[in-house]
Amino acid sequence: MPDNTRRARDEAFWRTFADRYAVDPGPVNLENGYFGRMSRTVVEEYQRNIELINRSNSVHVRQRFEQGESLEIRKQLAELVGGTRRHCRPHPQRFRRSAIADPQLQPV
């Protein structure tokens, strides 16, 4: 039996993934297009970031995020979509969830 078939039937293996999520008993909605569950680790990191923003508020956004973190995020996204080539620099790209999320936003 191939390893992936054995792994698919390995309940202990899949339990390690299931245990990462806090879920109520009952049906599990596998549709992840609109609602998706976050693992406990992701929830903890999300809450840590919310607490950081709550404490530092606009100071964080105006100093750390705008002047540093957002530039690094743009650089990483540009590299992900091919920004390491000469014709694609980090700044001209705009990212959005969908074309209808902001119909007034025009590409640069």
N, C-alpha and C positions, 0 to 999 in steps of 0.2 A: 504494500500500500504506500503511495507517495506520501512524503512528509506533510504536505499541505492537507491531504485528506485526513491523516491521523490528527493533525492539529485542529481541524474543523470539528472533530468529535471529542476533543479533549475538554471536558467540562471544567477541570481545574484551571486550565489555561484561560478560558473565557471568563471564569469567575474573577480572575485578577483584573480584568477590564471592567466587569460589571460592578465590582466593589469600589471603583473609583467614582461612582455616581450615587447621589442620594436620590432615591426615587420612591414614590408612593406605590403601594401594592396595586395591582390592577393592570389594565392594558398599557402597553408601551407603544407610543406613537413613534414610528420610525421615519415619518416624514420630517425632513430637516430643512425644508425650503423656507418655512416661516418661523417655526419654533424649533429650537434645538436645546438639548440639555448640556450644561457645562459640567465637566468633571469637578470633583471637589478641589483639585489643584488649581483649575482655572478660576473657580469661584473665589478661592482664597486670594489669588493674585489680583483679580478684578476688584475685590473689596479693599485690598491693600492700596491699589491705585486710586480708588474713590476716596479713601481716607487721606491720602497724600494731597489730592486736589482740594479736599475740604479744609485741610490745615493751611496749605500755602496759597490756595485760591488764585487770584490773578497774577501774583508774583511768579508762580510757577509757569503759568501760561505765557506771560509776557517776557520772561527772562529765559528760563530753561528750555521750555518747549519751542517757542518761536525762534530763538537764536541758536538752538543746538539740536534738540531731539527731532524736531520736524524735518530739519535738513538731512539728518541721518536716515530717517524713515523714507524721505523722497529718494535719496541715493539708493537705498536698498530696493525700493520699488522699481526705480529706473533700471537697475541692474537685472532685476527679475524679468522685466519686459524687454530687455535688450538694450539698456541704456549705456552699456559699455562701448557701444559703437559710436563713431563720431557724430552721426546724424541724430542721435537721441540723447539729449542731456536731461538731467534730473528735473530741472525747473519747468520746462514747458508742458509737462504732463499734468493732467488733472484726472483724479480718480473719483468715481461715484458708484453707488450701488447699481444703478440701472439708468437707462436713457430717460425714463419717466420720473426718476427721483428729483431731478432738477432740470426741467425742460428749457429754462432760460440760460443755463450754463452752456456756452459754446466752446468747442475745443480750440486750443491755441495753436 
